[in-house]
Amino acid sequence: MITVKSKGLLSILTFSEKRKDILFLLAEKPRNLSEIKDHFNVSSPEIFPRLKEMENSNLIFKDDKIYSITPIGRAILKHYRPFLDMLSSIEKNETFWKEHMLDDIPETSLENLSELIGCEVVADSIENIYESHKVFLENIDRSNMLKGVSSIFIPSYPDFFVGLVSNHIPTSLILTENVFTKVVAEHREKIETFLSSPDSELYVIEDVSVAFVVTDQFFSMSLFFSNGSYDPRHDLVGYDASAIKWGNDLFNYYKEQSRCVISI
């Protein structure tokens, strides 16, 4: 059996929640012992050894009874916080990430999963299949633009997207070849109406195992299970700026690999 021991700074920051929290606290502003004790609601014997360990490791220093973060501590924190956010983002929706295919999500996006820390999984019962898609339908009313990637075909979508451009909502869509072929075959007039609008953009990509929308107000993504079947019941949804940025970056990645459709 191989045992890996953590030493030094790694041990200081990873083996104690309290030491980590102290570093974050002092990054906000310097504090005296009483303020630190009050913040964590602990006694001096509980907190003082941790402060001493952090002093000895050059993470914090004490000057005239005031504890402050060191330049080294602040430099570490700059990289440590995104790392913790990454872990928290994954753990928060662990089942979602574990059960679905991530092969078509680019490495750059996976490296920035910390930006999805505010996202939640919206799940529906098997009796309400496709109901999770109402989340973004309900939020479109307050959105001023929409970008989307679709590798699945939902019958109501052609009318929905025609309605968006008819209401002058800038709409950019990327469809897989299979979805595009089906839409042209079954809804040719609607797609022609969509393409004729100055507020529309349509692109086609060969294949991608992801479906999502991103607007100026929210981001919503659904994925395929590891066995290759689409999961219509679970959407990862976020409303903060970082989730919207992540969605826009992902859309731009797929757009670069797509061909623009001007007419059919």
C-alpha positions in Angstrom: 0.0 0.0 0.0 1.4 3.4 -1.0 0.8 6.3 1.4 1.1 9.9 0.2 1.9 12.4 2.9 1.1 16.0 2.5 3.7 18.4 3.9 4.4 22.0 4.5 2.0 24.6 3.0 -0.2 22.0 1.3 -0.8 20.3 4.7 -1.4 23.7 6.4 -4.1 24.7 3.9 -5.7 21.4 3.0 -5.8 19.6 6.4 -7.6 22.3 8.3 -10.8 24.1 7.3 -10.1 26.7 10.0 -6.6 27.6 8.7 -8.1 28.0 5.2 -10.9 30.2 6.6 -8.4 32.3 8.6 -6.5 33.0 5.4 -9.6 34.1 3.6 -10.7 36.2 6.5 -7.4 38.1 6.8 -7.3 38.6 3.0 -10.4 40.9 3.6 -8.6 43.0 6.1 -6.1 42.8 9.1 -7.7 41.8 12.4 -6.7 41.3 16.0 -7.0 38.1 18.0 -10.3 39.1 19.6 -11.9 39.9 16.2 -10.7 36.5 14.8 -12.1 34.7 17.8 -15.4 36.4 17.6 -15.7 35.7 13.8 -15.2 32.0 14.3 -16.9 31.9 17.8 -13.9 30.0 19.3 -11.6 30.4 22.3 -8.0 31.5 22.3 -6.6 28.0 23.0 -8.6 26.8 19.9 -7.5 29.4 17.5 -4.0 30.4 18.7 -2.1 27.3 17.6 -3.5 27.6 14.1 -2.4 31.2 13.9 1.0 30.3 15.1 1.3 27.5 12.5 0.3 30.0 9.8 2.8 32.6 11.0 5.6 30.0 10.9 4.6 29.1 7.4 4.8 32.7 6.3 1.1 32.9 5.4 0.2 35.5 7.9 2.2 37.8 10.2 1.5 39.7 13.5 2.4 43.3 14.0 1.4 45.1 17.2 -1.2 42.4 18.0 -2.7 42.7 14.5 -2.7 39.7 12.2 -2.3 40.3 8.4 -1.9 38.2 5.4 1.6 38.1 3.9 2.4 38.7 0.2 3.1 35.0 -0.1 -0.3 34.2 1.5 -2.0 36.5 -0.9 -0.2 35.0 -3.9 -1.2 31.5 -2.8 -4.8 32.6 -2.2 -5.0 34.0 -5.8 -4.7 30.4 -7.1 -6.2 28.6 -4.2 -9.6 30.3 -4.3 -10.3 29.2 -8.0 -9.1 25.7 -7.1 -11.6 25.5 -4.2 -14.3 27.0 -6.4 -13.6 24.3 -9.0 -14.0 21.6 -6.4 -17.1 23.1 -4.9 -18.7 23.5 -8.3 -18.1 19.9 -9.2 -19.1 18.5 -5.8 -22.3 20.7 -5.7 -23.6 18.9 -8.8 -21.5 15.8 -8.6 -24.1 13.4 -9.9 -24.7 15.6 -13.0 -21.1 15.7 -13.9 -20.5 12.0 -13.1 -23.4 10.5 -15.1 -23.1 12.5 -18.3 -20.8 12.6 -21.3 -18.3 15.5 -21.2 -16.3 14.5 -24.2 -17.6 17.3 -26.4 -17.0 20.1 -23.8 -13.6 21.6 -24.6 -10.8 21.4 -22.1 -10.8 25.2 -21.7 -14.4 25.1 -20.6 -13.8 22.2 -18.2 -10.8 24.1 -16.7 -13.2 26.9 -15.9 -16.0 24.9 -14.2 -15.5 27.1 -11.2 -17.5 29.7 -13.1 -20.5 27.4 -12.7 -20.4 27.4 -8.9 -23.7 29.2 -8.7 -25.5 26.7 -11.0 -28.2 24.3 -9.8 -29.6 21.2 -11.4 -33.2 21.5 -12.3 -34.7 18.0 -12.3 -38.2 16.7 -13.3 -39.9 13.4 -12.7 -40.2 10.9 -15.4 -43.9 11.8 -15.7 -43.0 15.4 -16.7 -40.3 14.6 -19.3 -39.1 17.7 -21.1 -40.7 19.9 -18.4 -37.2 21.1 -17.3 -37.0 23.0 -20.6 -39.8 25.3 -19.3 -37.1 26.8 -17.1 -35.6 28.7 -20.0 -38.9 29.2 -21.8 -40.2 31.0 -18.7 -37.0 33.1 -18.5 -37.0 34.2 -22.2 -39.5 36.9 -21.5 -36.9 38.9 -19.5 -34.1 38.1 -22.0 -32.9 40.5 -24.7 -31.0 37.9 -26.8 -30.5 34.2 -27.1 -27.8 31.9 -28.2 -28.3 28.1 -28.4 -26.8 24.8 -29.4 -29.2 22.0 -30.1 -28.3 18.3 -30.8 -31.9 17.3 -30.2 -35.2 18.1 -31.9 -38.2 19.3 -29.9 -41.4 19.9 -32.1 -42.3 23.2 -30.4 -38.9 24.8 -31.0 -39.4 25.9 -34.7 -42.4 28.0 -33.7 -40.7 29.2 -30.6 -37.6 30.5 -32.4 -39.6 32.1 -35.2 -41.5 33.9 -32.5 -38.3 35.3 -31.0 -37.0 36.8 -34.2 -40.5 38.1 -35.0 -40.3 40.0 -31.7 -36.8 41.3 -32.7 -34.9 39.2 -30.1 -31.5 38.6 -31.6 -31.2 34.8 -31.8 -28.2 32.7 -32.8 -28.6 29.0 -33.2 -26.2 26.1 -33.8 -27.9 22.9 -35.0 -26.3 19.5 -35.6 -26.5 18.2 -39.1 -29.2 15.7 -38.1 -31.4 18.3 -36.4 -30.9 20.7 -39.3 -31.9 18.1 -41.9 -35.0 17.2 -39.9 -36.1 20.9 -39.4 -35.6 21.6 -43.2 -37.6 18.5 -44.1 -40.5 19.1 -41.7 -40.5 22.9 -41.1 -39.0 24.4 -44.2 -41.3 27.4 -44.3 -40.5 28.2 -40.6 -36.8 28.0 -41.0 -37.0 30.2 -44.1 -38.9 32.7 -42.0 -36.3 32.5 -39.3 -33.4 33.0 -41.8 -35.1 36.0 -43.4 -35.0 37.9 -40.2 -32.2 40.5 -39.6 -32.2 39.3 -36.0 -31.3 35.7 -36.7 -28.1 33.7 -37.2 -28.1 30.0 -38.0 -25.1 27.6 -38.0 -24.7 23.9 -38.5 -22.2 21.7 -36.8 -21.5 18.1 -37.7 -22.3 16.6 -34.3 -22.1 17.5 -30.7 -23.4 15.8 -27.5 -24.7 18.8 -25.7 -27.7 21.1 -25.7 -27.9 24.6 -24.1 -29.1 28.1 -24.3 -27.5 31.3 -22.9 -29.1 34.7 -22.8 -28.2 38.0 -21.1 -30.1 36.7 -18.1 -29.4 33.0 -17.6 -27.7 29.8 -18.8 -29.2 26.3 -19.1 -27.5 23.2 -20.3 -28.5 19.5 -20.7 -26.2 16.7 -21.6 -26.2 13.1 -22.8 -25.8 10.1 -20.5 -22.6 8.2 -20.6 -24.4 5.5 -22.6 -25.1 8.0 -25.4 -28.8 8.6 -24.7 -30.0 12.2 -24.2 -31.1 13.2 -20.7 -34.3 15.3 -21.0 -34.9 15.5 -17.3 -31.9 17.3 -15.9 -30.7 20.9 -16.7 -27.9 22.7 -15.2 -29.1 26.3 -14.7 -27.3 29.4 -13.6 -28.3 33.1 -13.5 -25.1 34.8 -12.4 -22.6 36.6 -14.7 -20.0 33.9 -14.5 -22.4 31.2 -15.7 -23.5 33.4 -18.5 -19.9 34.0 -19.5 -19.2 30.3 -19.4 -22.1 29.7 -21.7 -21.1 32.4 -24.1 -17.5 31.0 -24.3 -18.9 27.5 -25.0 -21.2 28.9 -27.7 -18.3 30.7 -29.4 -16.2 27.5 -29.3 -18.9 25.6 -31.3 -19.5 28.6 -33.6 -15.9 28.5 -34.7 -16.4 24.9 -35.8 -19.7 25.5 -37.6 -20.8 26.6 -41.0 -23.1 29.6 -41.4 -26.4 29.0 -43.2 -27.6 32.0 -45.2 -30.5 30.3 -47.1 -31.9 26.9 -47.9 
